[in-house]
């Protein structure tokens, strides 16, 4: 799609003038490659393609050389022409666009459909009634976007109404309510107003209900655009009517009034509001002064008192739940040596509004990777292992599309998935960030050394990454905020999540548009090029390396670091010896695997090594599964990973070993000896998982 189709012609002109020199060179190169590809297609019957490390390296260079910011920008423009909330008619149009793109490239493509219960707003209203008898009806939509996007709402918020005093509760956490209690402020029977922070929306609403509030208003502090942040407040992942199994047509579904289903939804209604509306309400509050600890530059201008009241909030929200068909799209590039080993690249395409950042910056990158892979195929490339490009639906409602598919393919993923590589909001701003399971750290760094940095001439992503204040700092995946969660935390598939920029003010608002991207996020789409390069090249390494580039010495080192942190929480009555002993076993097994891999790489040209490579790769691939425990986490049994997963306590200082973190959180409510026993049990459970990992790496029975 031509850039001139944008209504903002001046900005397009700026992009166009910036593109020609690099774009024309790339275009000439691509034309040359295409001509070479036609020649290759017409002469493949005369010779067998050479499949070797050297050949794989050649195609990696072709992949990197065929990047173009112009094509990515055109994909993003097409993806963001209209809003495409999951389950709506425009979402079907976006599905068809992505599907057609894959098929037009000549790639094997299919769609998998599921039925899911999604939640939409039927009616919402909000007004403020002041002490002097005046009142003000608040607009719930963003200026200039009325009727164009869905009204701001919280998916799965129950219907309800309230006419009550307002109370400000800061971020709405347990500590915040303790502060209010110390001030003598009660929230029972009130509408609470909270600002968005690290606590999930659902937890804020759940905590407010526990404290006796009748409704929740949530706003994004520091917003500068006038947007309103939509989001889900449902507990857990996937279709709420099919917890633990796929929502296929004609399959089992629980009733919406089933006890297990109702547990997934909040007990009181909630609504997102703009920072401007929040300020109007907060400035009218009286009562106790805001605690000193809550004050910030953004807050100081808005509120000095916490209430309750005297302002009354008249709140009404009506929800409509619908059974809808959601569609996941898959493109499969089959491997030649290990076709039943899968490297998966995934991104969701559904959006609350236009979704230029979330998620279609990632979708545009995925489409560009498909274009480049298609070119490589025409030039004779076939991956050693199968690559699958995944476009998920209904992620915004709770990773519904990916979760249903993972539950449907549980056995095959558990036995055959090499890794899952996720990109959601590919570009939010400046700075490269990555989260991964530790065995992928080294290959991530190696790939970063091959990608040109989008913001500093003459540097690589690695060099700029290393030059930041924190240096190379690969985060982990204990959160539940994107489509990697079902793969890692339910099945145990090694996973990665990558993106540029940490936060952006248009998040989940009507301002998450193509115009925002070309004005602020990535005007020349060079960060998009960098992310697609990292993503696609990492997949090539995992698909084409004769021996999987997994390093479990990194994993053992990370686990050792975790035990050092954990030790600070212990009082000497609980022993970490079971974990430390098992980590030593894992490190020993990892060293053995490194030596075996080195020998096999040195002998790669020999024809009789396929089975040995297969055996070693299986050990490397399946070791992550060892951290999966069948009984799952207490209170969240669907989450089964004992190293990375969500703890029950959002205030926990441990973002690893979630079952141990849960035991620490519960300890305060238990007798001393019982708490000690519970913590020790979870330590043993983690130790057994690490020992299973060591055994899996060794590949031998005891």
C-alpha positions, 0 to 999 in steps of 0.5 A, a space after each residue: 500500500 502506498 504511503 501517500 494513502 495517509 490523510 497526513 500527506 506532509 508526514 508521508 512526504 517526510 517519510 518518503 524523502 527519508 526512504 529513497 536512498 536506502 530503499 532504492 538500494 534495497 529494491 535493486 538488491 531484492 530485484 536481483 535476488 528475485 531474478 536469481 530466485 526465478 533462475 533457481 526455480 527453473 534449474 532446481 531439477 539439475 542439482 540437489 540444494 546444498 544443506 550445510 552450515 555454510 548454506 544456512 549462513 548464506 541465507 541468513 545474510 540474504 535475510 538481513 540484506 532483504 529488509 526494507 522499512 518501506 514495506 513494513 510501513 505499508 503493512 502497518 498502514 494497511 493493518 491500522 486503517 480501521 479498529 479491529 476488536 476481536 469478534 467484530 466485523 472489522 477484525 474479520 477484514 484484518 484476518 483476511 488481510 493477513 491470511 491473503 498476504 501469507 498465501 500470496 507469498 506462496 506459503 502454506 497457510 491455514 486458519 484454526 477457529 475456536 468459540 469463545 465467550 467475549 465481553 463488550 459494552 452495551 451501555 455506560 454512563 458516569 456523572 459527578 454530583 457536587 456538594 453545591 447541588 450542581 452536577 456534571 456528566 462526564 464524556 467517556 469517549 476520546 475527543 475526535 473518536 466518538 463512534 469510530 472505536 469501541 467506548 472505553 470499557 473493562 472486558 468482563 466487568 459485570 453490569 452494575 450501577 452505583 450512586 455513592 461517595 468517591 474515595 481515592 485509593 492510590 494504586 489500589 493495593 493492600 498497602 494503600 488500603 492500610 494507609 487509608 485505614 490508618 487515616 480513618 478512611 473507610 471505602 465500604 459502600 463507596 466508588 473507589 478511584 485508582 490510578 494504573 500502576 504495576 498491579 493488574 486491573 483485575 487485582 485492583 477491582 478484586 481488592 476493592 470488592 474485598 474492602 467493600 467498595 461498590 464500583 471502581 474507576 481506573 485512570 492512567 496517571 500522567 496521560 498527555 493525549 486525553 486517551 482512556 486505557 481499555 483492558 480486561 479484568 478477567 482472571 486467568 487465560 483463555 476462554 472462561 467457558 473451557 478452562 483447561 481445554 480448547 473451545 472447539 465447535 461442538 465441544 464441552 462448555 461450562 455454563 456462564 453461571 457455573 461456579 468455576 466460570 463465575 470465579 473468573 469475573 469480578 464481583 463489582 463493576 469497573 470502568 476506565 476513565 481519562 486523566 482529565 475526568 479523574 482530575 475533575 473528580 479528585 480535585 473535588 474530594 475533601 476529607 483526609 490529606 493524601 499520604 505523603 508516600 503517594 505524592 508525585 509530580 503528576 499526582 500533586 497537581 490533581 489531588 490533595 484529599 482522599 475523601 470520601 466525597 463529598 462528591 457523589 458518583 453516579 455510575 452505570 455500566 451494562 455488559 454484553 457477553 457474546 459467544 464469538 468465533 475467533 481465528 488463529 492464522 498459521 503459515 508453515 515452512 516445513 523442515 527437511 531434516 527434522 520436520 516434526 520439530 517446530 520453531 514458532 514465531 507468534 504475534 496477536 493481531 486483535 486490538 482495542 482500537 487501531 493497534 498501531 503499537 499494540 499489536 500491529 507493529 509486531 504484526 507488520 514485522 511478522 508479515 515482513 519476515 514472511 516476505 523475506 522467508 518467501 524470497 529465501 524459499 524461492 532462492 532454494 532455502 529450506 529450514 532444517 526444522 519446521 518454522 510456523 508463523 502464528 497470528 493470534 486472535 483475542 489476545 486482549 481478552 486474556 490470551 484467548 486465541 493462543 491459549 485455546 490453540 495450546 490447549 488443543 495441541 498440548 501433546 504435540 507442543 510438549 514433545 515437538 516444540 523447540 521454542 516460541 518467539 513472541 513479539 507483541 508491541 514491537 515498537 513503543 519507543 527507544 531502547 531494545 528490551 528482551 525477556 527470555 528463558 535463560 538457555 536462550 540468552 547466549 543466542 539472543 546476544 549473538 543475534 543482536 551482534 548481527 543487527 544494525 542499531 536503528 538509532 545509532 549509525 555504525 553500531 549494532 543492536 548489541 553495542 547500543 544495548 550493552 552501552 545502556 546504563 544497565 547493560 545487557 539485561 535480559 529479563 525473565 517471563 514470570 508475567 502474564 501479559 502476552 502470548 508466551 504465557 501458555 507456551 512457557 507457563 503451561 507447557 514448558 516451551 523455551 520462550 522469548 519476548 522482544 520489543 523496542 521501548 518500555 511504555 507509551 502514552 497511547 496504550 490501549 487508547 484511540 490514539 494508538 494509531 498509524 499517525 502516532 507511530 509516524 509522529 512519535 514511535 518510529 517515524 522512519 520504521 528503522 526500529 521495526 526493521 531491527 525487531 524483525 531482524 532480531 526475530 527472524 534471525 533468531 528463528 533461523 538460528 533455532 531452525 537451521 543450526 545443526 545443534 540447537 543453540 541452547 546453553 543450560 550453563 546460563 540456566 544453572 547460573 540464573 538458578 544459582 542467583 535465585 537461590 542467593 536472593 531466596 536465602 536472604 528471605 530465610 531465617 535459618 530454619 529452612 534449608 536451601 540445600 535441596 535446590 543448591 544440590 540439584 543446581 550443581 547436578 544441572 550445571 554438571 549435565 550442562 557441561 557434558 552437553 556443551 562438550 557433546 555439542 562441540 564434538 558433533 559440530 566439529 563432525 557435522 559433514 559426516 553423513 552418519 550423525 543425524 541420529 546423534 544430533 537428533 538425540 542431543 537436540 531432543 535433550 536440549 529441547 525437552 529440558 525446559 519441560 522438566 520445570 512443569 509440575 502436573 499439580 500446578 501452582 496453588 490457587 492457579 493450577 493451570 500455571 505449572 512452571 515452577 521457575 517462571 510464573 505468576 505468584 498469588 501475591 502481587 506484592 511479592 518481591 520474588 519474581 521467580 519460583 512462584 510456588 515458593 513465593 506463594 508459600 512465603 506469602 501464606 506464612 504470615 497466616 500460618 502457625 510457625 512450624 506449619 509455615 516452615 513445613 510449607 516453605 520447605 515442601 515447595 523448596 523440595 518441589 523446585 529441587 525435584 524439578 531442577 533434578 528432572 532437568 539435569 536428568 533430561 539433559 543427560 538423557 539417561 535413566 538412573 
